Amino acid sequence: MRLAAVLAALALVIWAGSVQAAQVGVPALQTRLARSPYDYEARRELVEACRRDGDHASAYYQAAWLAWLAPRSYAESGAGLVLLRDQRARDRAAVESKAHGAAAVVAAMDGRRALLDSCLNGAIVQQASRVRADLTKLIAVAEEAEGRVGRADPVARSAIAQLYLLLDACLVFEDTPESRRARPRAVQKAVSLATTVAAWLPESPGAHRMVAVSRARQAELENRTEWWEVAVEASRRAAALDPEDARLSEMVRALHLRAGQWSEARRWERGGPPREGGE
């Protein structure tokens, strides 16, 4: 009986040790990410480690990194978009994010909800002016939050880019002479921010996707062929970095069509990049 108790205690110690080993601490994960920001598994683990430690602002910030900048398998995971769109996670992050880049993320998600709610209620046309005012305030909040960080912050900058794209969508719904004049500035801001993030993180599929989206808006708004070509190139770069994301392949095909590049669009219509030397 005594031997059985000893063996049970020993098994418990071994189990506890294995759990502790599996739960890598925040400093070790941050060291891995300092070596490579594209260590997506380390970033996913960091989200969970921050949540275990009760650092909800950091967890929310890292979830935004995955949601906006990582490949689809990580972007749409429980540590990415699922957490980012969780209202309880947003509320916890908002309380703690006064001096944190997560404040910009909270602002972006609040902007998304404001526009989406109006659309789902069927009231976006009537409420466009109010939503526009809300988005303008949230942009100011996000820009101030980025300024407090005091360093190059791709997540905060992505959050502001997201807000400018939301503002542009709102201006389309508003459809007044004033809103039509305001659209080029909003789109140009999104382009500039997205381009900067892609330069900081050249191996991030999400960053190049953001460039493609913003450049496509600019191309449509200004009716300039060269911007369609830039959007196509950015989308192809994103697809090359995340070949498992079929939606990126569809984006490439659609942008080739908008650019008038019919043969290239056909080469992508089966949901993947063209093979060398053939259709």
N, C-alpha and C positions, 0 to 999 in steps of 0.2 A: 504493500500500500504506500509505504514511504517512497519507494523507488518510482512508483507511478506519479506521485506528486512532484518529485524532483524533475522527472521527464517532462511533465506538463508545464512546470515553471520554465524549464529550459526552452521548450517550444515557444512559449509566450515571449521570452526575451529575444529569440531569433526572429519571430514574427515582427515584434516592435522595431527591431533593428532594420529589418528589410523595408518596413513602411517608412521609417525615418530616412533611409537611404534613397527611397523612391521619391520622397518629397524634397527635391533640391531647393535650397534656400534662395532668397532673392539676390543676395550678393553674387553667388555663383552664376546665376542665370544672367545677371547684368554683365558679368565678365564675358560670358559667351557672346552676348549681343554686342558688346564693345568690339569683339573680334570680327563679328559678322552680323550686321543688322538683318540679314536674310536668313538667319537661323530661326525659321518659323516655328519649329517645335519648341525651341527655348522660349520664344515669345508667348506661345500658347501656355507653356508651363508657368511663365511669369505671371500671366493673368490669374491663374489658379493660386499661385503662391501669394500674390498680393491680396486676393480675396480671403485666403486663410489667415493672413496677418491683419485683416481688417482695414487694409489700405485701399478703400474703394475707389478713390480718385485715380490712383495709379492703375488699378485693374481696368477701369473704364477707358483710360487713356490708351493702354496697351490693346484693349479690345478694338478701339478705333484704328490703331495701327494695322491690325489684322484685317479689319473690315474694309478699309479703304486702300490698303497698299499691298496686301499679301495675295497669293494665288487663291482661287475660288475655294478649294477644299478647306483652307484655313479661314478665309474671309467669312464663309457662311457657317462656320462651326459654332458650338456653344460658347467658345471663348472670343468669337468675333461678332458678327451681326446680331446673333441671338442675344448676347449680353448687351450689346450697344442699344438695342431696341427695347430692352427690359426697363419698364418705368421705375421699378424699385431700384435698379442699379443706377439709373440716371439720377434719381433723387438723392441717393447716398453720395454719389460723386459730386453733385452740386453743393452739398453741405461742406465737403472737404476741399473743394477745388479753387478756393479764392486766390491762392498764389501758385497755381498749378496749370500746366497746359491743358488739363482736362476741362477747364472752364470753357475753352474754345470748342471742345467736343460737345459739351452740354449745350452750348449756344446753337451749334449746327443741328443737333438733334431736335432742339426746340423749334428751330426754323422749319425743319422737315415736317414736324408734326403740325405746325400752324398751317402750312400750305396743304398738306394732305387732308387734314380735317375739313378745311373749306371745300376741297375738291369732292370729298366723299359726301359732304352735306349738300352738294349741288349748288353751293352759294359762292363759289370762287369769283364769279364775275361781279356780283354785288359787293363782295367783301375784299376785292383785290386791293383797294386803296388802304384798307386797314392792315391787311397782311403785309403789304409793301412796307408800311410804317414799322410793323413789328420786325420784319427782316432787317430793315435798316438799323434798328436799335441793336439787334442781335449781332450784326456785323461789327458794330462799334464795340460791343462787349468782347467778341472774339479777337478783334485786333488789339484791344487793350490787354487781353490775356496773353496773347503772343508776345507783346512788348514786355510783359513782366517776366517771361521765361528767360529772356536775356541771352538766348543762343539760337542757332539754327534749329528749328523745330518742324520737321515735316508733317507731323500730325496736326499741330495748330494751324499751319499754313494750308493743309488739306481741308481742314474744317472751314476756313475762311473761303477757300475756293468753292466748297460745297454750298456755302451760303450765297455767294454771288450767282451761282448757277440757279439756285432756288429763286433768288430775286429776279433773275432774267425770266424764268418761267412765270412768275407772278406778273411781271410787266407785260408779257404776252397776253395774259388773261385780261389785264386792265385795259389795254388797247386804246389809249388816248394819245393825242399828240405829244404830251409830256412824257408818257411812258415809252413811246417809240423813240424819242430823243435820248432817253435814259438807258436804253438797252445796250448800245455799243460800249458804254463805259463799264457796265456790269460784266459784259462778256469779256472785254479786254482785261479786266481785273482777274477774272477766273483763268483766262489764258496765261497771264503772267505768273500767277500763283502756282498753277499746275505745272508750268514749264520749269519753274524753280525747283519744285519737289522732284520732278523727273531728273533734273540735273544732279540733285543731291543723292537720289536713289535710282541710279540708272538700271538696276536689275529688278526693280519693283514693277510687276505687271499692272498693279493698280494705279501707280503714278502715270504710266503711259496711257492707260485707259482714260484717266482724267484729262490728259492732254488731248486725246482724240475727241472726247465729248465736247470740250470747250472750243477746240479749233473747228469742229463741225458746226457748232452754233455760230461762230464767227464767219465761217464760209457762207452759211445760209443767209446770215444777216447782211453781209457786205457783198455777196455774190462774187466772190473772188476764187478763181480756180486754184491758186497756189495754196490757199488754206485747206481746201479739200485734200490736196496732195499731202500736206503736213498731217492732217487728220488720219489719212490712210496709213501713212508711215508709222504714226504713233500706235495705231490699232494693230498693225502687223507686229510691231515690237512687243506689245502686250501679249498677243497671241503666241509669239515665239517663247515668251517667258512663262506662259501658263497654257501649254498645249492641250491640257485636259478640259479647259473651259470652252465648251461648244459655243457659248454666247459670244465669246470674243471672236471666234471664227465667223459667226454670223455678222458681227459688227464690221469686220473687215470686208465681207462681201457687200454689205449694205453701203459702206462708204465708197467702195470701188464703183458701185452703181451711181451714187450721187456725184462722183467725180467724172462720170461718163466713161469709165474704164470697163467696158462690157466684157472683154475677153478675160480680164483678171477676175471679174466678179464670177464668171462661169467657173473658173478654176477653183473658186472657194465655195461654190454652192453646195457641195457635199459635206460641209461642216468641218473642213480641215484645210491646212495649207496645201498648195499645189505640189505635186511631185516633180522632181527634177526631170526636165527633158520631155514633159508631156502635159496634156490637159488633165 
